[in-house]
Amino acid sequence: MRRRKADLSRRVNRELRVEFSEAGLTSYAGLELLIRYFRRTDLNDLIRQHLTGLAGDFGATAMVRVVLGLLIVGGRRLQHVTYLVGDPLLHRFCGLAQLPGRFTLSRWLQQFTGRWIERLCRLNAAVVARSVHLQTWLRTLTVDVDGTVLSTGLTVERAFRGFNPQHRKVPSYYPITAYVAETGHVLRVKNRSGNINDGKASLTFLRELFAQIADTLGGAFRLRFRMDGDFFKETVLRLLLARGAGYAIKVPFWQWLDLQQRIRERGKWHRVTGDVSCFAVRLPLKPWKLELRVVIYRKVVHHRSTKNYQLDLFDPNDGYYEYSAVATNLELSGPKLWHFMCGRGAHEKAIGELKSGLAFGTIPTHHYGANSAWQQLVALAHNLLTNFQLETGAPPRRRSAKRTALHVLKSIQTLRFELFHRAGRLVRPDGVATLRLARNEPSKRLFLRIAACLDGAWAA
């Protein structure tokens, strides 16, 4: 129905008078759905099971939920907790009449030494295992492993100069993460100093990852790993082969591998896409006493690429190309392997969302253990939100050769806008606690749909 222009505008005569009161107003009404979900999944019991024994007046369960609430609503610093004081839904989410201050949070985080950080890892593993086991039809897990750089201050404990391409002289951490492509979970996180190499330092992480999978997921899943060229190391390959895991790892163009000569001698390339072609070879690695199947790809570009400086020894006369190579023990053809490796981009996107949406890139203290615990809690928040979506009706996606998430998962920014950051008022008509929200039909339908999913799933 068309309306008159005069009916579309509203006159504003003067500025509103601003008052602050304790009238039960909340900016985060959507947290009520998370409160119900956490209660139905016994999150508090799970936290007590893994973190009983930490010192503090507030208790481990309350402190974990304070940090989770801070991260979910968008806080990025410990001092942001002071801006949440007085919000009734935040207090209800944490189960506290009074929220801790920034210094209390900092002191609590600094209790996390290696033993307690490992307990946080186990808590995170239990949250992931719960959701993965619910996907009863899933038989194969694709695990992406990669590191990321977090710039720190000059006085942060165990932060050193290393691989930091944007800020080469800035000290940094270099945490490594394992990501389940099919479900969107962060399977494991380990903080590390910035002056280490992924390949050399990843062996301990991979052993811990295999132990975690065996303890929480059992042997019901076939494992396939995707990694970049930093992980192309003899020790990594032998570990994956010993554990019976599939792998697809980018191959650096090292001179002793002699991939350049293979490309020079190649006449026929097989089509992958309109601008990508490939061929496969058996590559003997005599120093390692291994023989690998390697698929070499070339992609047409319209300019001379600086990416492949390793290939400047020869100049193809049929155009400009970017070259890459992948070592694998998977029974995938060259085109399917190309798409499979392209699926690693979902892990990079997830890391970007952790940094931008859940403050993974924030360094809250100068204490290494506290900063490592912060990263674990960020991963926990991400996994809980992923479980929340999967168990409240996230629509399925069509399967693809890239092996990315099998459900449509919303980003944290979208969840905040559509669900969590809804204004409301907590009132008590006739003595019954009631949450009142503004009448908005899309928000109402979303809220009621999720509430029905929560009630229906656990009633069954």
C-alpha positions as MATLAB code, in Angstrom:
seq = 'MRRRKADLSRRVNRELRVEFSEAGLTSYAGLELLIRYFRRTDLNDLIRQHLTGLAGDFGATAMVRVVLGLLIVGGRRLQHVTYLVGDPLLHRFCGLAQLPGRFTLSRWLQQFTGRWIERLCRLNAAVVARSVHLQTWLRTLTVDVDGTVLSTGLTVERAFRGFNPQHRKVPSYYPITAYVAETGHVLRVKNRSGNINDGKASLTFLRELFAQIADTLGGAFRLRFRMDGDFFKETVLRLLLARGAGYAIKVPFWQWLDLQQRIRERGKWHRVTGDVSCFAVRLPLKPWKLELRVVIYRKVVHHRSTKNYQLDLFDPNDGYYEYSAVATNLELSGPKLWHFMCGRGAHEKAIGELKSGLAFGTIPTHHYGANSAWQQLVALAHNLLTNFQLETGAPPRRRSAKRTALHVLKSIQTLRFELFHRAGRLVRPDGVATLRLARNEPSKRLFLRIAACLDGAWAA';
ca = [
       0.000    0.000    0.000;
       1.404    3.382   -0.965;
       1.458    6.125    1.640;
       1.494    9.882    1.353;
       4.864   11.571    1.770;
       3.451   13.572    4.665;
       2.805   10.294    6.537;
       6.400    9.086    6.176;
       8.212   11.708    8.222;
       7.993   12.762   11.856;
       8.867   16.163   13.219;
      11.562   16.409   15.922;
      11.223   19.622   17.937;
      13.801   19.335   20.676;
      16.453   17.032   22.164;
      15.339   14.300   24.516;
      16.076   14.619   28.198;
      18.327   11.743   29.329;
      17.766    9.957   32.641;
      19.405    6.912   34.203;
      17.347    4.595   36.363;
      17.131    1.028   37.655;
      13.925    0.174   35.837;
      14.921   -3.307   34.653;
      16.090   -2.109   31.225;
      18.424   -4.376   29.266;
      20.321   -4.011   26.009;
      20.848   -7.768   25.634;
      17.412   -9.376   25.831;
      18.447  -12.174   23.461;
      20.764  -13.599   26.110;
      17.694  -15.197   27.687;
      17.797  -17.842   24.945;
      21.448  -18.616   25.710;
      20.606  -18.840   29.419;
      17.967  -21.461   28.622;
      20.338  -23.346   26.322;
      23.163  -23.400   28.872;
      20.764  -24.599   31.575;
      19.473  -27.434   29.387;
      23.006  -28.541   28.430;
      24.267  -28.397   32.058;
      27.107  -26.018   31.210;
      27.622  -25.103   34.867;
      28.185  -28.738   35.833;
      30.651  -29.129   32.963;
      32.614  -26.080   34.129;
      32.703  -27.342   37.718;
      33.886  -30.735   36.528;
      36.979  -29.247   34.858;
      37.772  -26.098   36.870;
      36.990  -26.935   40.496;
      39.780  -25.684   42.744;
      40.459  -22.232   41.318;
      40.719  -19.556   43.979;
      38.398  -16.563   44.107;
      35.308  -15.209   45.815;
      33.033  -15.540   42.789;
      33.673  -19.177   41.875;
      34.912  -20.679   38.612;
      31.457  -21.095   37.070;
      30.491  -17.467   37.596;
      33.841  -16.144   36.366;
      33.767  -18.247   33.200;
      30.251  -17.033   32.473;
      31.275  -13.424   33.098;
      34.018  -13.727   30.466;
      31.665  -15.557   28.087;
      29.003  -12.892   28.528;
      31.549  -10.112   28.004;
      32.786  -11.722   24.766;
      29.344  -12.575   23.391;
      27.914   -9.079   23.771;
      30.992   -7.515   22.163;
      33.414   -6.576   24.953;
      37.048   -6.590   23.886;
      38.892   -5.514   27.041;
      38.647   -6.502   30.673;
      37.655   -2.952   31.574;
      34.555   -3.263   29.372;
      32.952   -5.361   32.116;
      32.270   -2.133   34.005;
      29.886   -1.038   31.226;
      27.773   -4.163   31.800;
      27.079   -3.483   35.468;
      23.378   -2.991   36.109;
      22.114   -4.827   33.028;
      19.637   -7.383   34.465;
      20.121   -9.940   31.666;
      23.903   -9.849   32.075;
      23.582  -10.398   35.820;
      21.097  -13.188   35.148;
      23.427  -14.728   32.523;
      26.310  -14.793   35.013;
      24.187  -15.762   38.015;
      25.592  -12.860   40.030;
      24.061   -9.975   41.946;
      27.317   -8.046   41.528;
      29.779   -8.351   38.646;
      33.544   -8.548   39.303;
      35.739   -5.608   38.320;
      38.518   -5.584   35.748;
      41.258   -6.182   38.318;
      39.384   -9.129   39.808;
      39.072  -10.641   36.327;
      42.768  -10.038   35.669;
      43.861  -11.680   38.942;
      41.583  -14.655   38.251;
      43.018  -15.153   34.747;
      46.568  -15.007   36.085;
      45.923  -18.200   38.075;
      45.990  -20.166   34.820;
      49.286  -21.953   34.535;
      49.943  -24.947   32.276;
      47.865  -27.389   34.336;
      44.795  -25.159   34.428;
      45.082  -24.212   30.760;
      45.035  -27.910   29.907;
      41.834  -28.211   31.938;
      40.347  -25.394   29.871;
      41.355  -27.338   26.750;
      39.490  -30.376   28.083;
      36.420  -28.254   28.801;
      36.501  -26.954   25.247;
      37.007  -30.508   23.902;
      33.958  -31.735   25.833;
      31.798  -28.940   24.363;
      32.934  -29.811   20.828;
      32.482  -33.562   21.340;
      28.890  -33.083   22.479;
      27.898  -31.443   19.204;
      29.966  -33.688   16.928;
      28.422  -36.817   18.440;
      24.964  -35.404   17.693;
      25.845  -35.480   13.973;
      25.223  -39.224   13.912;
      25.548  -39.518   10.127;
      29.021  -37.926   10.061;
      31.823  -40.418    9.378;
      34.763  -38.232    8.280;
      36.205  -35.150    9.977;
      38.290  -32.667    8.021;
      40.686  -30.864   10.369;
      42.391  -27.644    9.256;
      45.531  -26.731   11.205;
      47.138  -23.309   10.955;
      48.814  -20.596   13.000;
      47.987  -16.911   13.235;
      49.901  -13.844   14.418;
      48.747  -11.678   17.350;
      50.684   -8.468   17.889;
      51.408   -7.661   21.540;
      52.945   -4.884   23.612;
      56.653   -4.587   24.271;
      56.418   -5.845   27.862;
      54.069   -8.819   27.383;
      55.459  -12.048   28.826;
      56.879  -14.563   26.298;
      56.121  -12.350   23.300;
      58.991  -12.179   20.818;
      59.705  -10.786   17.395;
      59.173  -13.348   14.672;
      56.869  -13.960   11.735;
      54.699  -10.837   11.751;
      54.386   -9.689    8.124;
      52.404   -6.511    8.834;
      54.547   -5.384   11.783;
      57.940   -7.046   11.502;
      59.509   -5.397   14.558;
      56.541   -5.812   16.886;
      56.634   -8.646   19.481;
      53.876  -11.165   18.981;
      52.239  -14.441   19.895;
      51.799  -17.156   17.273;
      48.902  -19.387   18.469;
      48.040  -22.519   16.504;
      44.462  -23.685   15.989;
      42.726  -26.838   14.769;
      39.336  -26.344   13.098;
      36.664  -28.925   12.190;
      35.521  -27.988    8.690;
      32.216  -29.908    8.712;
      30.836  -28.428   11.947;
      32.655  -25.094   12.309;
      34.191  -25.830   15.750;
      37.604  -24.753   16.965;
      38.858  -28.151   18.073;
      41.990  -27.030   19.904;
      44.026  -23.854   20.541;
      47.557  -23.515   21.826;
      49.297  -20.224   22.482;
      52.968  -19.908   21.481;
      55.665  -17.271   21.366;
      56.050  -15.405   18.110;
      59.554  -16.597   17.234;
      58.783  -20.219   16.364;
      58.153  -22.130   13.137;
      54.865  -23.899   12.501;
      56.417  -27.084   11.222;
      58.966  -27.595   14.008;
      56.699  -26.468   16.854;
      53.524  -28.193   15.628;
      54.531  -31.770   16.445;
      53.597  -31.523   20.144;
      50.334  -29.812   19.241;
      49.435  -32.560   16.751;
      50.185  -35.304   19.288;
      47.958  -33.543   21.838;
      45.286  -33.149   19.162;
      45.316  -36.869   18.343;
      45.094  -37.695   22.070;
      42.137  -35.310   22.477;
      40.300  -36.849   19.518;
      40.897  -40.360   20.867;
      39.632  -39.380   24.352;
      36.541  -37.394   23.331;
      35.545  -38.634   19.878;
      36.926  -42.168   19.890;
      37.783  -44.025   16.707;
      34.424  -43.524   15.017;
      35.701  -40.918   12.554;
      38.159  -40.980    9.687;
      40.494  -37.984    9.925;
      41.719  -35.847    7.047;
      44.125  -32.967    7.670;
      44.682  -29.850    5.555;
      47.789  -27.746    6.161;
      49.923  -25.113    4.475;
      53.545  -25.415    3.404;
      54.979  -24.663    6.856;
      53.861  -28.137    7.942;
      55.648  -29.933    5.105;
      58.174  -31.591    7.409;
      59.355  -35.174    7.677;
      58.290  -35.488   11.319;
      54.779  -34.198   10.562;
      54.329  -36.551    7.611;
      55.531  -39.576    9.576;
      53.227  -38.734   12.498;
      50.187  -38.479   10.209;
      51.082  -41.737    8.477;
      51.644  -43.509   11.802;
      48.193  -42.420   13.047;
      46.497  -43.539    9.816;
      45.252  -40.027    9.014;
      44.701  -38.650    5.541;
      46.459  -35.417    4.659;
      46.760  -32.733    2.013;
      49.718  -30.410    2.612;
      51.021  -27.584    0.458;
      54.538  -28.304   -0.853;
      57.141  -25.500   -0.859;
      59.193  -25.114   -4.040;
      62.467  -26.046   -2.391;
      65.338  -26.493   -4.792;
      66.162  -30.044   -3.694;
      62.606  -31.178   -4.492;
      63.244  -30.241   -8.150;
      59.630  -29.411   -8.912;
      60.813  -26.832  -11.433;
      62.294  -29.547  -13.625;
      59.038  -31.501  -13.486;
      57.171  -28.415  -14.693;
      59.673  -27.769  -17.494;
      59.360  -31.295  -18.795;
      55.578  -31.420  -18.591;
      53.765  -31.185  -21.897;
      50.158  -32.085  -21.120;
      48.228  -30.496  -18.274;
      44.768  -31.636  -17.156;
      41.987  -29.080  -16.814;
      40.700  -28.254  -13.325;
      38.760  -25.016  -13.941;
      38.763  -22.433  -16.685;
      42.081  -20.958  -15.552;
      43.611  -23.815  -13.497;
      45.277  -26.989  -14.740;
      47.313  -29.731  -13.049;
      49.282  -32.965  -13.263;
      50.296  -35.574  -10.674;
      53.712  -37.132  -10.037;
      55.299  -39.608   -7.627;
      57.958  -37.615   -5.807;
      60.760  -39.595   -4.112;
      62.227  -37.810   -1.096;
      65.517  -39.616   -0.610;
      66.703  -37.645    2.463;
      63.421  -38.552    4.209;
      63.160  -42.073    2.707;
      59.604  -41.332    1.595;
      57.755  -41.280   -1.698;
      54.780  -38.949   -1.962;
      52.038  -38.329   -4.462;
      52.258  -34.647   -5.395;
      49.812  -32.744   -7.596;
      51.227  -29.602   -9.234;
      48.849  -26.815  -10.232;
      49.204  -23.747  -12.388;
      46.779  -20.837  -12.505;
      46.647  -18.324  -15.330;
      47.324  -14.728  -14.292;
      47.511  -11.620  -16.430;
      50.749  -10.271  -15.015;
      54.137  -11.543  -13.974;
      53.628  -12.849  -10.451;
      56.039  -12.154   -7.595;
      54.477  -15.039   -5.666;
      56.477  -17.698   -7.492;
      59.964  -16.287   -7.236;
      61.146  -19.898   -6.871;
      60.313  -20.488  -10.550;
      62.336  -17.645  -12.028;
      64.810  -20.213  -13.337;
      62.560  -20.719  -16.339;
      60.118  -18.578  -18.293;
      57.119  -20.343  -19.869;
      56.397  -18.987  -23.313;
      52.660  -19.645  -23.128;
      51.628  -16.965  -20.639;
      52.043  -16.097  -16.964;
      51.147  -18.610  -14.242;
      51.100  -18.996  -10.485;
      52.260  -22.434   -9.433;
      51.431  -24.475   -6.348;
      51.845  -28.092   -5.286;
      50.000  -30.340   -2.840;
      51.252  -33.604   -1.295;
      48.512  -36.042   -0.350;
      47.704  -39.646    0.480;
      43.994  -39.144   -0.253;
      42.370  -40.892   -3.189;
      41.284  -37.642   -4.815;
      41.770  -36.657   -8.421;
      43.641  -33.469   -9.254;
      40.450  -31.367   -9.729;
      38.828  -32.690   -6.537;
      42.019  -32.124   -4.554;
      42.131  -28.501   -5.786;
      38.612  -27.814   -4.490;
      39.357  -29.723   -1.285;
      42.364  -27.484   -0.570;
      40.352  -24.375   -1.408;
      38.138  -25.269    1.556;
      40.949  -24.158    3.876;
      39.668  -20.634    3.363;
      36.820  -21.367    5.790;
      39.391  -21.830    8.574;
      41.006  -18.492    7.731;
      37.580  -16.870    7.773;
      36.867  -18.412   11.186;
      40.175  -17.082   12.555;
      39.286  -13.642   11.203;
      35.915  -13.801   12.938;
      37.566  -14.860   16.207;
      39.844  -11.843   16.001;
      37.290   -9.260   14.903;
      34.141  -10.574   16.564;
      35.281  -12.347   19.737;
      38.461  -10.470   20.729;
      40.853  -13.357   20.021;
      43.413  -10.762   18.928;
      43.143   -8.857   22.220;
      46.022   -9.227   24.690;
      44.223   -8.517   27.991;
      47.201   -8.712   30.387;
      51.004   -8.910   30.492;
      50.810  -12.459   31.887;
      51.375  -15.344   29.442;
      49.093  -17.780   31.272;
      46.268  -15.224   31.526;
      46.533  -14.428   27.809;
      46.531  -18.141   26.964;
      43.436  -18.668   29.127;
      41.741  -15.751   27.355;
      42.314  -17.491   24.002;
      40.828  -20.712   25.359;
      37.741  -18.848   26.610;
      37.330  -17.150   23.219;
      37.400  -20.586   21.558;
      34.886  -21.826   24.153;
      32.528  -18.919   23.378;
      32.795  -19.635   19.652;
      32.068  -23.345   20.133;
      29.124  -22.735   22.456;
      27.578  -20.360   19.922;
      28.178  -22.941   17.180;
      26.470  -25.638   19.289;
      23.622  -23.237   20.029;
      22.987  -22.705   16.313;
      23.347  -26.361   15.346;
      20.910  -27.462   18.062;
      18.309  -24.757   17.406;
      17.626  -25.356   13.751;
      20.571  -24.084   11.692;
      19.543  -24.945    8.103;
      21.679  -27.505    6.239;
      23.908  -26.509    3.353;
      24.443  -28.422    0.173;
      27.596  -30.507    0.340;
      30.501  -29.302   -1.732;
      33.901  -30.611   -2.807;
      35.498  -27.941   -0.581;
      34.388  -29.781    2.568;
      33.231  -26.698    4.427;
      30.503  -26.363    7.089;
      27.458  -28.542    6.497;
      25.079  -26.014    8.100;
      24.482  -22.318    7.551;
      26.122  -20.712   10.579;
      25.690  -17.016   11.287;
      28.609  -14.838   12.274;
      28.750  -13.384   15.778;
      28.072   -9.929   14.346;
      24.854  -11.199   12.761;
      23.798  -12.992   15.946;
      24.302   -9.825   17.945;
      22.296   -7.695   15.535;
      19.426  -10.140   15.033;
      19.188  -11.756   18.452;
      21.399  -10.765   21.374;
      21.408   -6.952   21.126;
      17.658   -6.506   21.530;
      16.407   -3.916   23.980;
      13.961   -5.127   26.598;
      12.615   -4.618   30.080;
      12.478   -7.109   32.928;
       9.161   -6.622   34.773;
       7.125   -8.571   37.333;
       3.385   -8.314   36.643;
       1.512  -10.315   39.278;
       4.882  -11.405   40.691;
       5.906  -13.350   37.531;
       9.281  -12.374   36.030;
       8.618  -11.327   32.429;
      10.907  -10.078   29.678;
       9.216   -7.500   27.454;
      10.649   -6.667   24.025;
       9.628   -4.180   21.368;
       7.161   -5.557   18.827;
       9.225   -6.383   15.734;
       7.885   -9.266   13.656;
      11.212  -10.691   12.347;
      12.715  -10.589   15.852;
       9.578  -12.101   17.349;
       9.534  -14.991   14.858;
      13.241  -15.708   15.399;
      12.954  -15.570   19.200;
       9.889  -17.802   19.327;
      11.342  -20.299   16.837;
      14.525  -20.771   18.885;
      12.550  -20.956   22.134;
      10.319  -23.662   20.601;
      13.407  -25.607   19.440;
      14.875  -25.489   22.939;
      11.639  -26.580   24.590;
      10.853  -29.261   22.003;
      14.303  -30.856   21.861;
      14.639  -31.331   25.597;
      10.986  -32.222   26.121;
      11.502  -35.112   23.697;
];
